[in-house]
Amino acid sequence: MEQEIHITLRYDLAIGDVNLNEIIYRLNELKNLLMLRVTEKIVQDYDDIITERLSRTDIFPSKARRGLGRHIRKGNPERRFCRGRKVRKRGYRKDSRKMSTVFGDLSVAIREVECGTCSARYSPVLDALKIGRYARKEMNFEHEVIEAVIDTNYRRLIDGRSIDISLGGIHNIVVGSDIDETFQEPVAIKDLSAIMADGTGVKQQQGRKGELRAVIGITKGGCVEPLGSFTNTEWPEIECIIKERIKEAEPYNIPFIYDGEPGLDDFLSEVAELQRCTWHGPRGLYHALWEDGLKKKQSKPETDKIKQLIGIELPEGDFEILKEEDKEQVRSKYETSKFEIKELIQTFREKGYKHGTSYLENLSNRLFTNIELWLKTGVIAPKTTSLLERLFREIGRRLKRIAWGWSDKAVTNISKMIMIRQYSRDKWEKYWKEKLGIKGYFNIEILVVS
Ligand SMILES: [Zn+2]
């Protein structure tokens, strides 16, 4: 049904003095307010149309009332819907309806009607607009708040828009999100080239220290597939949940990479092949040599050497899929490193560095397995946990700035959102479009500006 809105704006302009910047500046200030007023007008017009159709059954056929006037039958304990569609107008509700929107706080006077069948009093426009009885914000607003939290610039969202939302309000939006029930579709393990898990400490309510844990998959194409994010959940429980998502008939033995986090030694052992990160090799070697009685000055050349030898497997990016044509180069570097590390082990043994020798033997075993696996699968494993480290850093920053004192559920939800938005952008956008219910039922255009 086509409707028109007429807008009259008045402006005052200092001839010979005004510049374009000031004009734009003032218009920019006006734009949210204007949209608020337009929203208000559209809601009121819609309210009038609906009420007219429900009250004037002498003019409008029942077809014109399709989808309108749904209400709970008065005094029905089972809360059944009433079949009555004829109403009497009963003026406006005492309080106008207030909603937080992306344009600012909306306040509209809403009509009330009385059902001719059951005499229940209700406001038909609310059901028509799909606003719950107690909803105080629309979904675009929720969307913007969440995006702002993810971008850590939520202050900018609020400033200049007369939006009134407290930190507690943001917390409630995040807690109330259905992100927990979505993004649960099974992941095919045959499409993954590795699984990673790690944890980090987070500050929570009353300075309580919590533990945030995340599990991600790396697809064969080199993309991140978030598998789960958890707050204060034990690893065995996380394992059960992840296993649910990657149901598979046969084991694939894809590498499972972690950074020595306790409790992960048998994680997903039926589907994945354990791989400890070798990133901390130099630090570990320094410690082992210190146990052998070496001072830092003495051990430094050795740890530097190890850094260099491990360096062959550390690419520029966080993770990378090895191209077929690069494999030969890696293979030859690997052979050289392997030889040099073996020599170093021999030297350590001769010098009597007991701890250093066994540490290096251990490390080299892992290192060589990693590279062999890398050459086999094409997935660079060692530095991969830094991908999770960066994710945790980002989550940590947000928790520190806006989410201190957040509950487990809020921390879990926000970290899920950060992961999904960052790594599955298209899924994130689809999720919001579905939530907002954008189906082409409302279109608006500018007709005349004169
Ligand atoms: Zn009724």
Residues whose N, C-alpha, C, O or C-beta is under 5 A from the ligand:
A	BS01	ZN	C82 G84 C115 T117 C118 S119 A120
